[in-house]
């Protein structure tokens, strides 16, 4: 963790400032704390692999014991919940250094349905919609002028978007925080998916460990229906951004619609009441995605009333007192590659001579059921007049494919993924 983050952090229980404990566990260099213990007036919290863990439970306490005994690797493995074969597999990947990929790590750290979801996250419809909304809103510099926080941000897919938007802003703030309860997701984000972020391990069912009114934007995508203490979290998000800030919540499940994995959703009217102090406006996810795909536009000028949502399965909440934010934004597909250009991992690539055939292949029937809407922009099969079976050269593909190159980028057949993603 960068030491500048200490100015933002507060104990989630007593609210006092956190400071590093000067003992043998502390490892710091060049303005960063790599390992150690943070103390406040009531608790002690571990910092492991540069990630502050602001949770008070038996695992966090065991990690502190391991750190103070000079066993930082054991502290990390405790927080990653690794034992036996999975621990051995993880350490084998670490030994490979930069050759190990996100795909390989997620198979060890999250060998379940959620791991599958994260691997293919960069082209699922909820991500495409949320990314477009954020890229539109960030055209107003004030939205990224202070801290930006991605709450329940998983392994950092949208966080990566936020860090790039903030760095490109005319008035960039101090940084983007990724907050999540799962240490393993934060570990992956910090090393591969969003290395420019500030990861913080905390529980969104408890008070968030950050000072009030220090964030210009708080984002919470997909996760709010799975939180039990919704009233608490809604208040915390509004507390973080204060009266000047912005709350963006893409893909809120509605209790009046049908969702594959609904969680514990509320009705649109209940969401409106929770966020009433910060003037929320609501949009159908289907409308937002449709405008982005058809016109490359994020249209926030036409909100829908909670009553008007009907049986819509999901909606997006954007809340701010700044009426100027609620307009239509042009959101053209990005052209620059910031990471590594790769074929969307949903495609099976078959090389034939100098060309390639791509076949859309869903990992599981359950994935196809939940995210099959990606067929709106991902063709089932296509032939490409270039060899896509190995590492891709951006310049060579632009030259070979001409206008088709940008079409493949726009349709998410080719994606700008983090280096070492897949």
C-alpha positions in Angstrom: 0.0 0.0 0.0 1.1 3.5 -0.7 1.6 5.5 2.4 -0.6 8.3 1.0 -3.6 5.9 1.6 -3.2 6.4 5.3 -4.7 9.8 5.0 -7.9 8.2 3.7 -8.1 5.1 5.9 -10.1 5.0 9.2 -10.9 2.1 11.5 -14.3 0.6 10.6 -15.1 0.2 14.3 -13.8 3.2 16.2 -13.3 5.6 13.3 -9.8 6.7 14.3 -6.8 7.0 12.1 -4.5 4.0 11.3 -0.8 4.1 11.7 1.9 1.5 11.0 3.2 -0.3 14.2 7.0 0.0 14.4 8.0 -3.6 15.0 9.8 -6.4 13.2 6.8 -7.1 10.9 7.0 -3.7 9.2 8.5 -3.7 5.7 8.4 -0.3 4.0 10.4 1.2 1.2 10.0 4.1 -1.3 6.8 5.4 0.3 5.1 2.0 0.3 4.2 -0.5 3.1 4.7 -4.0 1.9 4.0 -5.8 5.1 3.3 -4.9 8.7 0.5 -4.1 11.2 -1.7 -1.0 11.3 -3.0 0.1 14.6 -5.8 2.4 15.7 -7.3 3.1 19.2 -9.1 -0.2 19.3 -7.7 -2.8 16.9 -4.7 -4.0 14.9 -4.9 -5.0 11.2 -2.4 -6.8 9.0 -0.9 -5.5 5.8 0.0 -8.5 3.6 1.6 -8.2 0.2 0.9 -4.5 0.3 -2.8 -5.0 1.0 -4.3 -3.6 4.2 -6.8 -6.1 5.7 -9.3 -4.0 7.7 -11.3 -6.9 9.1 -11.2 -8.2 12.7 -11.6 -11.9 12.6 -9.6 -15.0 13.5 -7.9 -15.2 10.0 -6.7 -11.6 10.2 -5.4 -12.2 13.7 -3.6 -15.3 12.6 -2.0 -13.3 9.8 -0.7 -10.8 12.3 0.8 -13.6 14.3 2.5 -14.9 11.2 3.8 -11.5 10.2 5.3 -10.8 13.7 6.9 -14.3 13.6 8.7 -13.4 10.4 6.5 -15.6 8.2 4.9 -13.2 5.6 4.3 -16.0 3.1 2.3 -17.9 5.6 0.2 -14.8 6.4 -0.5 -14.4 2.7 -1.6 -18.1 2.3 -3.8 -17.8 5.4 -5.7 -14.8 3.8 -5.8 -16.6 0.4 -7.3 -19.6 2.2 -4.8 -22.0 0.6 -4.0 -25.4 1.9 -2.5 -28.7 0.6 -2.5 -29.1 -3.2 -3.9 -25.6 -3.9 -1.2 -24.0 -1.8 1.5 -26.0 -3.6 -0.1 -25.1 -7.0 -0.1 -21.4 -6.0 3.5 -21.4 -5.0 4.5 -23.1 -8.2 2.8 -20.3 -10.1 4.6 -17.7 -8.1 7.9 -19.4 -8.9 7.2 -18.8 -12.6 7.3 -15.1 -12.1 5.8 -13.0 -14.9 5.1 -16.1 -17.0 2.1 -17.0 -14.8 -1.3 -15.6 -16.0 -4.5 -14.4 -14.4 -6.2 -17.4 -16.0 -3.8 -19.7 -14.2 -4.1 -17.9 -10.8 -7.9 -17.7 -10.9 -8.1 -21.4 -11.5 -6.2 -22.0 -8.2 -7.6 -19.1 -6.1 -11.3 -19.3 -7.3 -11.9 -22.8 -8.8 -15.7 -22.2 -9.0 -18.4 -20.5 -11.0 -17.2 -17.1 -9.9 -13.7 -17.7 -11.2 -15.2 -18.5 -14.6 -17.3 -15.3 -14.5 -14.2 -13.2 -13.8 -12.1 -14.7 -16.6 -14.7 -13.7 -19.2 -15.7 -10.5 -17.5 -14.3 -8.1 -20.1 -17.0 -8.8 -22.7 -20.1 -9.8 -20.7 -23.0 -7.4 -21.3 -23.1 -6.1 -17.7 -19.4 -5.0 -18.0 -19.8 -3.5 -21.5 -22.7 -1.4 -20.2 -21.0 -0.4 -16.9 -17.8 0.5 -18.7 -19.7 2.7 -21.2 -21.5 4.5 -18.3 -18.2 5.2 -16.5 -16.4 6.4 -19.6 -19.2 8.7 -20.3 -19.5 10.2 -16.8 -15.7 10.6 -16.5 -15.8 13.2 -19.3 -16.8 15.6 -16.5 -13.4 16.1 -14.8 -15.0 16.7 -11.3 -16.0 13.0 -11.2 -12.4 11.9 -10.9 -10.9 15.0 -9.1 -10.8 13.4 -5.7 -10.4 9.7 -4.6 -12.4 7.3 -6.7 -13.6 4.1 -5.0 -14.8 0.8 -6.5 -16.7 -0.9 -3.7 -17.2 -4.7 -3.9 -15.0 -4.4 -7.1 -13.9 -8.1 -7.2 -10.6 -8.6 -9.0 -10.5 -5.1 -10.5 -12.0 -5.3 -14.0 -13.9 -2.0 -13.7 -11.2 -0.7 -11.4 -8.9 -0.9 -14.3 -11.3 1.3 -16.3 -11.4 3.8 -13.4 -7.7 4.0 -12.9 -7.2 4.8 -16.6 -10.0 7.4 -16.6 -8.6 9.1 -13.6 -5.0 9.2 -15.0 -6.3 10.7 -18.2 -8.5 13.3 -16.5 -7.8 17.0 -16.8 -8.1 17.1 -13.0 -6.9 13.7 -11.7 -7.4 12.9 -8.0 -5.0 11.1 -5.7 -6.0 7.6 -6.8 -8.5 4.8 -7.2 -9.3 2.5 -4.3 -10.5 -1.1 -4.9 -12.4 -2.3 -1.9 -13.5 -6.0 -1.5 -14.0 -8.5 1.2 -12.0 -11.2 -0.6 -8.2 -10.9 -0.2 -7.6 -13.2 -3.2 -9.5 -11.0 -5.6 -7.5 -7.9 -4.4 -4.3 -9.8 -4.7 -5.0 -10.6 -8.4 -6.1 -7.0 -9.1 -3.0 -5.5 -7.5 -0.7 -7.8 -9.5 -2.4 -8.2 -12.9 -5.8 -6.7 -13.5 -5.5 -3.1 -12.0 -1.9 -2.7 -10.7 -2.4 1.1 -10.4 -5.2 0.8 -7.9 -5.0 1.0 -4.1 -6.5 -2.3 -2.8 -8.2 -2.4 0.6 -9.7 -5.6 2.1 -12.9 -4.7 4.0 -16.4 -5.9 4.5 -19.2 -3.9 2.9 -21.7 -5.2 5.5 -19.8 -3.1 8.1 -18.9 0.6 8.1 -16.4 1.3 5.3 -12.9 2.1 6.6 -12.6 5.5 4.9 -12.9 9.2 5.9 -16.1 11.0 5.0 -16.4 13.3 2.0 -13.1 12.4 0.4 -14.3 10.6 -2.8 -15.6 12.3 -5.9 -17.1 9.1 -7.1 -18.2 5.8 -5.6 -18.9 2.8 -7.9 -20.7 -0.4 -6.9 -21.4 -2.7 -9.8 -23.4 -5.9 -9.6 -22.9 -6.6 -5.9 -25.5 -4.5 -3.9 -28.3 -7.1 -4.1 -26.0 -9.6 -2.3 -25.3 -7.3 0.6 -27.5 -7.9 3.7 -27.0 -4.5 5.4 -28.2 -2.4 2.4 -29.3 0.6 4.5 -25.9 0.8 6.1 -24.0 0.5 2.8 -26.2 3.1 1.1 -25.4 5.5 3.9 -21.7 4.7 3.7 -21.5 5.3 0.0 -23.2 8.7 0.4 -21.0 9.5 3.4 -17.8 8.8 1.3 -18.8 11.1 -1.5 -20.5 13.9 0.5 -22.8 16.5 -1.0 -20.5 17.1 -4.0 -19.9 13.6 -5.0 -21.4 10.9 -7.3 -22.6 7.4 -6.7 -22.8 5.0 -9.7 -24.4 1.6 -9.3 -24.6 -0.3 -12.6 -26.7 -3.5 -12.8 -28.9 -3.4 -9.8 -31.2 -6.4 -9.7 -34.9 -5.6 -9.3 -37.2 -7.6 -7.1 -39.9 -7.1 -9.7 -38.0 -8.8 -12.5 -36.3 -12.2 -13.1 -32.6 -12.6 -12.8 -30.5 -15.8 -13.0 -28.7 -15.1 -9.7 -30.9 -12.4 -8.1 -29.3 -12.3 -4.6 -31.6 -10.3 -2.2 -32.9 -7.5 -4.5 -35.2 -4.6 -3.7 -37.8 -2.9 -5.8 -36.8 0.2 -7.7 -38.9 2.3 -5.3 -36.9 0.9 -2.3 -33.6 1.8 -4.0 -34.9 5.3 -4.6 -35.8 5.7 -0.9 -32.4 4.4 0.2 -30.5 7.0 -1.9 -33.0 9.8 -1.7 -30.6 12.2 0.0 -28.3 12.3 -3.1 -31.0 12.6 -5.7 -30.8 9.2 -7.6 -31.9 8.7 -11.2 -32.6 5.4 -12.7 -32.0 3.8 -16.1 -32.9 0.5 -17.7 -29.8 -1.5 -18.3 -31.2 -2.6 -21.6 -31.6 1.0 -22.7 -28.1 1.9 -21.7 -26.5 -1.1 -23.5 -28.7 -0.6 -26.6 -27.6 3.0 -27.0 -23.9 2.1 -26.5 -24.1 -0.7 -29.1 -26.2 1.2 -31.7 -24.9 4.7 -31.4 -21.8 4.6 -29.1 -23.7 6.9 -26.8 -24.3 6.8 -23.0 -27.7 8.5 -22.6 -28.2 9.8 -19.1 -30.6 12.5 -20.2 -33.6 10.2 -20.1 -34.1 8.6 -16.7 -37.0 6.3 -15.9 -39.1 6.6 -12.8 -39.0 3.7 -10.3 -42.6 3.1 -11.1 -41.9 3.0 -14.8 -39.4 0.2 -14.5 -42.1 -2.4 -14.5 -40.7 -5.9 -14.6 -37.3 -4.8 -15.9 -34.8 -7.3 -14.4 -32.0 -4.8 -13.8 -31.4 -1.1 -13.6 -28.6 1.4 -13.1 -28.6 4.1 -10.5 -26.7 7.3 -10.9 -27.0 9.8 -8.0 -25.6 13.3 -7.8 -26.8 16.8 -7.0 -25.0 18.1 -10.2 -27.8 18.2 -12.8 -25.3 18.9 -15.5 -24.0 15.3 -15.3 -27.3 13.9 -16.6 -26.8 14.3 -20.3 -25.9 12.3 -23.4 -22.3 11.4 -23.8 -20.5 10.1 -26.9 -18.5 7.0 -26.0 -16.5 5.8 -29.0 -14.7 2.5 -28.8 -11.1 3.1 -27.5 -8.4 2.7 -30.1 -5.2 2.6 -28.0 -4.1 -0.6 -26.4 -3.0 0.0 -22.8 -2.3 -3.7 -21.9 -2.1 -6.6 -24.3 -4.3 -7.1 -27.4 -5.8 -10.7 -27.2 -8.5 -12.7 -28.8 -11.6 -12.7 -26.5 -11.1 -15.9 -24.4 -14.7 -16.9 -25.3 -13.4 -17.8 -28.8 -11.8 -20.9 -30.0 -9.2 -20.0 -32.6 -8.4 -22.3 -35.6 -5.6 -21.3 -37.9 -5.9 -22.0 -41.6 -3.0 -20.7 -43.7 -2.6 -17.0 -43.2 -6.1 -16.7 -41.7 -8.1 -17.7 -38.7 -11.6 -19.0 -37.9 -13.1 -18.0 -34.6 -15.9 -20.0 -32.9 -17.8 -18.5 -29.9 -17.6 -21.2 -27.1 -19.2 -20.6 -23.8 -17.5 -22.3 -20.8 -20.7 -23.7 -19.3 -24.4 -23.8 -20.0 -25.0 -21.7 -16.9 -22.6 -19.0 -18.3 -24.5 -19.1 -21.6 -27.8 -18.6 -19.9 -26.7 -15.6 -17.8 -24.4 -13.9 -20.3 -25.6 -15.1 -23.7 -26.7 -11.6 -24.5 -23.1 -11.0 -25.6 -24.2 -12.5 -28.9 -25.6 -9.1 -29.7 -22.0 -8.0 -30.5 -20.0 -11.3 -30.5 -20.7 -13.3 -33.7 -21.0 -17.1 -33.3 -18.3 -17.7 -35.9 -16.2 -15.5 -38.2 -13.2 -15.7 -40.5 -10.4 -13.2 -40.0 -7.7 -12.6 -42.7 -4.9 -12.8 -40.2 -3.2 -15.3 -37.9 -4.8 -14.9 -34.5 -3.4 -18.1 -33.0 -0.5 -16.6 -31.2 0.7 -13.3 -29.8 -0.9 -10.3 -31.6 0.9 -7.4 -33.0 -1.3 -4.3 -33.0 0.5 -2.5 -35.9 0.5 -5.6 -38.1 -3.2 -6.3 -37.5 -4.2 -2.7 -38.2 -2.2 -2.9 -41.5 -3.6 -6.3 -42.5 -7.2 -5.8 -41.5 -7.8 -2.1 -42.1 -11.3 -1.0 -41.0 -12.1 -4.6 -39.9 -9.5 -4.2 -37.1 -11.6 -1.5 -35.4 -14.8 -3.4 -36.0 -13.2 -6.4 -34.1 -12.2 -4.1 -31.3 -15.6 -2.5 -31.1 -17.4 -5.8 -31.0 -15.1 -7.2 -28.3 -13.8 -10.0 -30.5 -10.4 -8.5 -29.8 -10.0 -7.1 -26.3 -7.4 -4.8 -24.6 -6.6 -7.1 -21.7 -4.2 -6.6 -18.8 -0.7 -7.9 -19.5 -0.5 -11.6 -18.3 -4.3 -12.0 -18.4 -4.6 -15.1 -20.5 
